[in-house]
Amino acid sequence: MLHPERVSRLVEYHARDPKNPGLDEVIDRLVAATWKSARTNSEVAEVGRSIDDVVLYRLLSLASNETASEQARAIAFAKLDDLRKWTSAQNSPDALQQAHLRFAAHQIQYFLLNPKEIRVTKPAAPPDGAPLGDGFER
């Protein structure tokens, strides 16, 4: 969804016709559906945090990708700063969620200050096989 060439086209098509969705709108909806979505239980919350990390990874990658248009990168930087401000302002009673938010805010802040120094790490791939405690009996 945040492929450099595709988002560059989003920026271009939106500039030609504002009725087309812009990259800022797409990122806002993506963040709303992930980072800002309600989590109903601890299992859903943990899966949600993993998905949040993928979205953050993709935004950081886009902002640092020199094959993306300058405007696409600028929008990604702005949206990362918005996400940093939002994660910094959150105060979750769940210690795991609070750690997730604080770590993300720190990663984004460091990236915004040192975009060439940070190494964007790919999210860990899930292990093979069914998760423990999935209720499946053989």
Secondary structure by P-SEA (a helix, b strand, c coil): cccaaaaaaaaaaaaaccccccaaaaaaaaaaaccccccccaaaaaaaaaaaaaaaaaaaaaaacccccaaaaaaaaaaaaaaaaaaaacccccaaaaaaaaaaaaaaaaaaaccccccccccccccccccccccccc
